[in-house]
Amino acid sequence: MFDFASRGASWQAIDAFVATQKDAPWAKHAWPLNWSRDGWGKPWSARNNGYDATASLRKVRVPVLWFLGDLDHNVPAEASARALSSALRGSGHPDYRIVRLKTGHSFLQSDSGNNRDIAKQSHMVDGYWSGMEAWLRERAFIK
């Protein structure tokens, strides 16, 4: 679905693809299969899927703390960590940290990373708040 949106596919092409998937047992949990013609999913995906943040990241000079979820089904952690490191290191950024946690997109405790599990979770993954607090303390942003 994201590929369809990125390529600017017509609604007819999207609808034809959805028709082949809609009866799969997982389909009701797949947000993109439930996009509407008037909703924000397709335009948002079309604008954001192909966006390369490298040029913007190279301009950043404030301290950066970036969390990634190794089980994230939306943002590929390995590729994202490489791209972030390359852009920030390549620009000579003096203070950045990329933290990978064993969780999904929401940073809630999850063994699967599946978005359908979000409603069942009650707390953030270990290392999220403590990692943020430690990073802020190291920079004297908090006492």
C-alpha positions as CSV (number, residue, x, y, z in Angstrom):
1,M,0.0,0.0,0.0
2,F,2.8,2.4,0.8
3,D,4.4,1.6,-2.5
4,F,1.2,2.3,-4.3
5,A,0.9,5.7,-2.6
6,S,4.6,6.5,-3.2
7,R,4.2,5.8,-6.9
8,G,0.9,7.9,-7.1
9,A,-1.2,4.9,-8.0
10,S,-4.8,5.5,-8.8
11,W,-7.6,4.5,-6.4
12,Q,-8.7,1.9,-9.0
13,A,-5.2,0.2,-8.6
14,I,-5.3,0.4,-4.9
15,D,-8.9,-0.9,-4.7
16,A,-8.0,-3.8,-7.0
17,F,-5.0,-4.7,-4.7
18,V,-7.1,-4.4,-1.5
19,A,-9.8,-6.7,-3.0
20,T,-7.1,-9.5,-3.3
21,Q,-6.2,-9.0,0.4
22,K,-9.4,-8.1,2.2
23,D,-10.3,-11.6,3.3
24,A,-7.0,-12.5,4.7
25,P,-7.2,-13.2,8.5
26,W,-4.8,-10.3,9.2
27,A,-6.5,-7.8,6.9
28,K,-8.6,-6.1,9.6
29,H,-5.4,-5.2,11.4
30,A,-3.7,-3.7,8.4
31,W,-4.3,0.0,8.6
32,P,-3.4,0.7,4.9
33,L,-6.0,-1.8,3.7
34,N,-8.6,0.4,5.4
35,W,-7.6,3.7,3.7
36,S,-10.5,5.7,2.3
37,R,-10.5,7.8,-0.8
38,D,-11.1,10.9,1.3
39,G,-8.8,10.0,4.2
40,W,-5.3,11.2,4.9
41,G,-3.4,7.8,4.6
42,K,-2.6,7.9,0.9
43,P,-1.6,11.6,0.7
44,W,0.5,11.3,3.9
45,S,2.2,8.1,2.7
46,A,2.9,9.6,-0.8
47,R,4.6,12.6,0.7
48,N,6.5,10.9,3.5
49,N,7.5,7.5,2.1
50,G,10.0,8.9,-0.4
51,Y,11.2,11.7,1.8
52,D,15.0,11.7,2.4
53,A,15.7,13.6,5.6
54,T,19.5,13.5,5.1
55,A,19.8,17.2,4.0
56,S,17.8,18.3,7.0
57,L,19.6,16.1,9.5
58,R,23.0,17.5,8.3
59,K,21.9,21.0,9.4
60,V,20.9,19.9,12.9
61,R,23.2,21.2,15.6
62,V,21.2,20.7,18.8
63,P,21.8,17.5,20.8
64,V,19.9,14.5,19.3
65,L,18.4,11.5,21.0
66,W,16.7,9.2,18.5
67,F,14.9,6.0,19.5
68,L,14.2,3.2,17.1
69,G,12.3,0.0,17.7
70,D,14.0,-3.2,16.5
71,L,10.6,-4.8,16.1
72,D,9.0,-1.8,14.3
73,H,7.0,-2.9,11.2
74,N,6.7,0.7,10.0
75,V,10.2,2.1,10.3
76,P,13.1,-0.3,9.5
77,A,15.5,0.1,12.5
78,E,18.7,-1.2,10.9
79,A,18.4,0.9,7.8
80,S,17.2,4.0,9.7
81,A,20.1,3.7,12.2
82,R,22.6,3.5,9.4
83,A,21.0,6.5,7.6
84,L,20.8,8.6,10.8
85,S,24.4,7.8,11.8
86,S,25.7,8.5,8.3
87,A,23.9,11.9,8.0
88,L,24.8,13.1,11.6
89,R,28.4,11.8,11.6
90,G,28.9,12.9,8.1
91,S,28.0,16.5,9.0
92,G,30.3,16.5,12.0
93,H,27.4,16.6,14.5
94,P,29.0,16.8,17.9
95,D,26.3,15.2,20.1
96,Y,23.9,12.5,18.9
97,R,22.8,9.2,20.2
98,I,20.7,6.5,18.5
99,V,19.1,4.0,20.8
100,R,17.6,0.8,19.6
101,L,15.1,-0.9,21.8
102,K,13.4,-4.3,21.5
103,T,9.9,-3.0,20.8
104,G,7.7,-1.7,17.9
105,H,6.7,1.6,16.6
106,S,5.0,2.9,19.7
107,F,7.8,2.1,22.1
108,L,5.3,0.3,24.3
109,Q,6.4,-3.0,25.8
110,S,5.8,-5.6,23.0
111,D,7.3,-9.0,22.1
112,S,6.0,-8.9,18.6
113,G,6.1,-5.2,17.5
114,N,2.7,-5.7,15.8
115,N,0.6,-2.5,15.9
116,R,-2.4,-4.6,16.9
117,D,-0.8,-5.2,20.3
118,I,-0.7,-1.5,21.2
119,A,-4.2,-1.6,22.8
120,K,-3.1,-4.4,25.1
121,Q,0.0,-2.7,26.3
122,S,0.2,-0.6,29.5
123,H,3.7,0.7,29.8
124,M,6.7,1.8,27.8
125,V,9.5,-0.6,26.9
126,D,12.4,-0.9,29.4
127,G,15.0,1.6,28.6
128,Y,12.8,4.2,27.0
129,W,12.2,6.5,30.0
130,S,15.4,5.6,31.8
131,G,17.4,6.2,28.6
132,M,15.8,9.5,28.0
133,E,16.3,10.6,31.6
134,A,20.0,9.6,31.6
135,W,20.6,11.4,28.3
136,L,18.9,14.6,29.6
137,R,20.9,14.4,32.9
138,E,24.2,13.9,31.0
139,R,23.5,17.2,29.3
140,A,22.3,19.0,32.4
141,F,18.9,19.5,30.9
142,I,17.4,18.1,34.1
143,K,18.9,17.8,37.6
